[in-house]
Structures are given as C-alpha cells and as structure tokens.
Amino acid sequence: MQEINLQVVNNGDRLDRWLSQNLPDLSRSRLQKLIEEGKISLNDEICTSKKTKLATGDRLKINIPPLQQLDLTPEAIPLDILYEDDELIIVNKPAGMVVHPAPGHSTGTLVHALLARCDRLAGIGGVERPGIVHRLDKDTTGAIVVAKSDRAHQDLQRQIQAKTARREYWGIVYGVFAAVTGEIDFPVGRHPVDRKKMAVVPLNRGGRTATTHWKIIERFGNYTLMQFVLETGRTHQIRVHCSHAGHPIVGDPLYSSGRSIKVNLSGQALHARKLSLTHPVSGKLIEAIAPLPAEFTKLLKVLRNRSKN
C-alpha cells in the first residue's frame, strides 16, 4: 500500500479535480474510484464524495493499494511495432487478432502479446483491458495506440474524446458514391434483433451520434477505394455507415448483404492506415502509418486489372 500526503494551498476546487491536477500520474477515473472506496482521508476523516470542496490548509492522505493482478498469461506473439517509447506503443494490428479478452477470445489477443513485451502495462486502464485507449474490430487491420502509463492513458483518451487524435482508414467498398467527398451522420447502436450486429438506430431508441467523413481515392468499375476519417468511434461505425449508404465494405461478413468477390479475404477490406496524435508528455506530433496488408494490396491489384479489361 502506497501512502501519499498532500496539503491544499489553493482553495475552492472539488476533491477529484484538485487531486487530478496535483497527481498527474493517476487518471481522474482512478482517483474517483479511490475516493469511492474510502482510500482518501480529508483532515483525518475518510471522504467518499468526489464533489467535496477543499479549503486552503486541508490535509489529504491518499492510500493507493497495489495494482490488481491480471489473470492473464503473457504470450510472446510477434508484433509489428510502428512507434514505441516509455509512454505508449503503436502497433500495426493484423487481421484475426482481437484487441482484448472477451467471451470466446480468452487467449491470443493484442493485450496478451503486449503483456509479454511491456512490463509496465499491467493495471493501466482496467484489469482486462490494460492500456487500451481505442479498439479495432477483429478483422480490421492497422494502427492502434496503447498506453504504457496512467498519465498517457488519461491523455490519449482525452484526445480521442476531444477529436484531436486523427484516425484515418482506407477501405474498399462495393459500388461508387455519387460525390467525391462527404460525410455520413447517422446514430449507431445495437441492432434491435441481431445482438451481434450494430445498426443505424434513432437516438431515442439507444443510438449514439456517429459521424464518418469520407473521400474517394480511386475507382475501379463497380468498386471504390475510400478514405474514412472518424469523428466518433462507435463499434463497427464505418462498416455500418457504409452498409447503410448502400456501399458496404468488401468482404464484410456482417454488413455486406450476401455480396461476394472472387478473391480470398480473411475479413473486411478495412485498414486503419494512419494515426495522428500529440505525445502525452513531450507534446510532439506523432504520425504512424501502417502499411497495407498483403491481402488488401492483392485485392487492389485484382480490381485495377479488372477495371482495365
């Protein structure tokens, strides 16, 4: 058990906000949890309200329990590293890899691989999802950032929420959009019948706002290479939006409405090509570009050849 003693030198702020400003290595959510668990004392009295107002001279004692041990076995799975330092790591995730443990995927996840590589990862951002800031679907390839420290996790989550981190995807869709650029702005939520799927769902029925910006990169007959930039990050967002627009992602097993293409694909032709973010400590811009996977490149070659004939 680690004990930290602090004294308030500026009054008027609420407890969780003051602690967050004065303990930057701990996320605000973790501090709020410590408050709820009675791990923080104010003037020798346990304080369980995060909204408590502080006054100059108040004495705070923070008891930080040891990190909960992960019930996960690290697995030495090879990773394609795009960027790495003491605060974060950016990986080019392959198709078929699940990001974190979930029902039916108790081994072989990105988290298992990272635990074998990064000693500091355990305990950051949750027991089953250490360091995870955002997700990629199992068969979506490309750049994903994972935090190595609590402060990096907090800052990267803030960047995702504030939309200052830019996530650019490339995807191949059926058909051709009428314009060259545009956006799809429909709320996304759990499918009302098929619980394995997401769908465009009205806000008053559980949908959440979702905006996808798109641009045509190249056309090949009845197929199109698209660039997508996420403004929000709902589950299956690009896949649902494209399907709703009548142009599902090629190879998508859930949303391509039974369409097929005579090229072997292990999943949907969707790739997180570029991730741009501000380093949580140095403040420098980081741009990680994930090379297109072999299947994606092969599909582009096939479509280009077909369109010429």
C-alpha positions in Angstrom: 0.0 0.0 0.0 1.5 3.4 -1.1 0.6 6.4 1.0 0.7 10.0 -0.3 0.2 13.0 1.9 -0.7 16.4 0.4 -1.7 19.8 1.7 -4.1 22.1 -0.1 -2.6 25.5 -0.9 -5.3 26.9 -3.1 -9.0 26.6 -2.1 -12.3 26.4 -3.9 -11.8 23.3 -6.1 -13.6 20.0 -5.7 -11.7 17.0 -4.4 -11.4 14.8 -7.6 -10.4 17.8 -9.8 -7.8 19.0 -7.3 -6.3 15.6 -7.0 -6.2 15.1 -10.7 -4.3 18.4 -11.1 -1.8 17.5 -8.4 -1.3 13.8 -9.1 -0.9 13.8 -12.9 0.4 10.2 -12.9 -3.1 9.0 -11.8 -6.1 9.2 -14.1 -9.2 11.1 -12.8 -11.3 8.0 -13.1 -8.8 6.0 -10.9 -8.8 8.8 -8.3 -12.6 8.9 -8.3 -12.6 5.1 -7.7 -10.1 5.6 -4.8 -12.5 8.2 -3.3 -15.5 5.8 -3.6 -13.5 3.0 -2.0 -12.7 5.2 1.0 -9.0 5.3 0.3 -8.7 9.1 0.7 -8.9 11.0 4.0 -9.5 14.7 4.4 -8.2 16.1 7.7 -8.0 12.5 9.1 -11.6 11.7 8.1 -12.4 9.3 5.3 -14.0 11.3 2.4 -16.1 9.4 -0.1 -17.6 12.3 -2.1 -15.7 13.4 -5.1 -17.5 16.7 -5.1 -16.3 17.8 -1.7 -14.9 21.4 -1.8 -11.4 21.9 -0.5 -10.0 24.8 1.5 -6.5 26.1 2.0 -4.7 24.2 4.7 -6.8 21.0 4.2 -4.7 17.8 4.7 -5.2 14.9 2.3 -4.0 11.3 2.7 -4.2 9.0 -0.3 -3.8 5.3 0.1 -3.1 3.6 -3.2 -3.5 -0.2 -3.0 -1.2 -2.5 -5.1 -2.4 -3.0 -8.6 -4.8 -5.8 -9.1 -3.0 -8.8 -10.6 -4.0 -9.7 -14.1 -5.3 -13.2 -14.5 -3.8 -13.3 -18.0 -0.8 -15.1 -19.2 1.6 -13.1 -21.4 2.0 -14.6 -24.8 5.1 -13.9 -27.0 3.1 -13.1 -30.1 5.2 -11.3 -32.8 4.0 -7.6 -33.2 4.6 -5.1 -36.0 5.6 -2.0 -34.0 5.1 1.4 -35.7 6.2 3.5 -32.8 7.3 2.9 -29.1 8.7 4.8 -26.2 8.2 4.7 -22.4 4.7 6.2 -22.5 3.0 4.5 -25.4 3.2 1.9 -28.2 1.6 1.9 -31.6 1.1 -1.4 -33.3 0.0 -2.5 -36.8 -2.6 -5.0 -35.8 -3.1 -8.0 -38.1 -6.4 -9.4 -39.3 -7.9 -12.0 -37.0 -6.4 -10.6 -33.8 -8.9 -9.4 -31.1 -7.7 -6.4 -29.1 -8.6 -7.5 -25.6 -10.0 -10.7 -23.9 -13.7 -11.2 -24.5 -16.1 -14.2 -24.4 -14.8 -16.7 -27.0 -11.4 -15.0 -27.1 -9.5 -15.7 -23.9 -6.1 -16.1 -25.5 -4.1 -14.7 -28.4 -5.3 -11.1 -28.1 -3.3 -7.9 -28.5 -3.3 -7.5 -24.8 -1.7 -10.9 -24.3 1.0 -10.0 -26.8 1.6 -6.6 -25.2 1.9 -8.0 -21.7 4.8 -10.2 -22.9 6.5 -7.1 -24.3 5.7 -4.2 -21.9 6.4 -4.7 -18.2 4.6 -1.6 -17.1 1.3 -2.3 -18.9 -0.5 -4.3 -16.2 -3.0 -2.3 -14.3 -3.3 0.7 -16.7 -6.9 1.4 -17.7 -8.6 -1.7 -16.2 -7.7 -5.3 -15.4 -8.9 -6.9 -18.6 -8.1 -4.0 -20.9 -4.7 -2.7 -19.7 -3.6 0.4 -21.6 -6.3 0.1 -24.3 -7.4 3.6 -25.5 -9.5 2.6 -28.5 -10.3 -0.6 -30.4 -10.1 -2.1 -33.9 -12.5 -4.9 -34.9 -11.1 -8.4 -35.1 -10.6 -8.4 -38.9 -9.8 -4.7 -39.3 -6.1 -4.2 -39.7 -3.9 -1.2 -38.9 -2.6 1.3 -36.4 -3.8 1.1 -32.8 -2.2 3.0 -29.8 -1.8 1.5 -26.4 -0.8 3.5 -23.3 2.1 2.3 -21.1 1.5 4.7 -18.2 -1.6 6.0 -16.4 -0.9 9.6 -17.4 -0.5 8.6 -21.1 -3.8 6.6 -20.9 -5.7 9.5 -19.5 -4.3 12.0 -22.0 -4.8 9.7 -25.0 -8.4 9.0 -24.0 -8.9 12.8 -23.7 -7.5 13.3 -27.3 -9.9 10.6 -28.6 -12.9 12.2 -26.9 -11.8 15.7 -27.9 -11.3 14.5 -31.5 -7.8 15.9 -31.6 -6.4 12.5 -32.4 -7.0 11.7 -36.1 -7.8 8.2 -37.2 -7.7 7.7 -41.0 -8.9 4.4 -42.5 -8.7 3.0 -46.1 -11.5 0.7 -47.2 -12.7 -0.8 -50.4 -16.5 -0.7 -50.9 -19.0 -2.1 -53.4 -20.3 0.5 -55.9 -19.5 4.1 -56.3 -20.5 7.1 -54.1 -22.2 9.9 -56.1 -19.9 12.6 -54.9 -16.1 12.8 -54.4 -16.2 13.7 -50.7 -18.9 13.8 -48.0 -19.9 12.6 -44.6 -22.3 10.1 -43.1 -24.0 11.3 -40.0 -26.4 8.7 -38.6 -26.6 7.4 -35.0 -25.3 3.9 -34.4 -26.5 1.4 -31.7 -27.0 -2.3 -31.1 -29.2 -4.0 -33.7 -32.7 -4.4 -32.3 -32.9 -8.1 -33.4 -29.4 -9.4 -34.1 -27.4 -8.6 -31.0 -24.1 -9.5 -32.7 -24.5 -6.6 -35.1 -24.7 -2.8 -34.9 -27.1 -0.7 -36.9 -28.3 2.8 -37.6 -30.6 3.3 -34.6 -32.5 6.5 -33.7 -31.1 8.4 -30.7 -34.4 7.9 -28.8 -34.0 4.1 -29.2 -30.5 3.8 -27.9 -28.4 5.0 -30.8 -25.4 7.3 -30.2 -24.3 10.1 -32.5 -21.8 8.9 -35.1 -20.1 10.8 -37.9 -17.8 9.4 -40.6 -16.1 11.7 -43.2 -15.2 10.0 -46.5 -13.3 10.7 -49.7 -12.9 8.7 -52.9 -9.3 7.8 -53.6 -9.7 5.6 -56.6 -12.5 3.9 -58.6 -12.3 0.5 -60.3 -15.5 -0.1 -62.2 -18.1 -1.1 -59.5 -15.7 -0.9 -56.6 -14.1 2.1 -54.9 -11.1 2.7 -52.7 -12.2 5.1 -50.0 -10.5 7.2 -47.2 -12.5 7.5 -44.0 -11.8 9.8 -41.0 -13.7 9.1 -37.8 -15.2 12.0 -35.8 -16.7 9.5 -33.4 -15.6 5.9 -32.7 -18.7 3.7 -32.3 -18.5 0.0 -32.6 -18.4 -1.1 -36.3 -19.1 2.6 -37.2 -17.5 2.7 -40.7 -18.9 -0.7 -41.6 -22.5 0.2 -40.5 -22.4 3.6 -42.2 -21.1 2.2 -45.5 -23.7 -0.5 -45.5 -26.5 2.0 -44.6 -25.3 4.1 -47.6 -25.7 1.1 -49.9 -21.9 0.6 -50.3 -20.8 -2.0 -47.8 -17.1 -2.8 -47.2 -15.9 -5.6 -49.5 -15.5 -8.9 -47.6 -17.6 -7.7 -44.6 -19.1 -10.9 -43.1 -21.8 -9.0 -41.2 -22.8 -6.0 -43.3 -22.2 -6.8 -47.0 -25.7 -8.2 -47.5 -24.6 -11.5 -49.1 -22.4 -9.9 -51.7 -19.2 -11.7 -52.6 -16.0 -11.2 -54.5 -13.8 -13.9 -56.1 -10.7 -13.0 -54.0 -9.8 -14.8 -50.8 -10.2 -12.4 -47.9 -9.9 -13.2 -44.2 -12.2 -10.3 -43.3 -13.4 -6.9 -44.4 -11.2 -4.8 -46.6 -10.8 -2.0 -44.0 -7.4 -0.8 -42.7 -6.5 1.8 -40.1 -3.8 3.4 -42.3 -2.8 6.5 -40.3 -3.0 7.5 -36.6 -2.0 11.1 -35.7 -1.8 12.2 -32.1 0.0 14.5 -29.7 2.5 12.8 -27.4 1.1 12.9 -23.9 4.4 14.1 -22.3 6.6 15.8 -25.0 3.7 17.4 -26.8 5.2 16.5 -30.2 3.0 15.3 -33.1 3.2 11.6 -33.8 2.1 10.2 -37.1 2.1 6.4 -37.5 1.4 5.0 -40.9 0.6 1.3 -41.1 1.5 -0.4 -44.5 -1.4 -2.0 -46.3 -1.6 -5.8 -45.6 -0.8 -8.2 -48.4 -4.5 -9.2 -48.8 -5.5 -5.6 -49.3 -2.7 -4.9 -51.7 -3.6 -8.0 -53.7 -7.3 -7.0 -53.9 -6.3 -3.6 -55.2 -4.2 -5.2 -57.9 -7.0 -7.5 -59.0 -9.6 -4.7 -59.1 -7.2 -2.4 -61.1 -6.6 -5.2 -63.6 -10.3 -5.9 -63.9 -11.2 -2.3 -64.5 -8.7 -2.1 -67.4 -10.4 -5.0 -69.2 
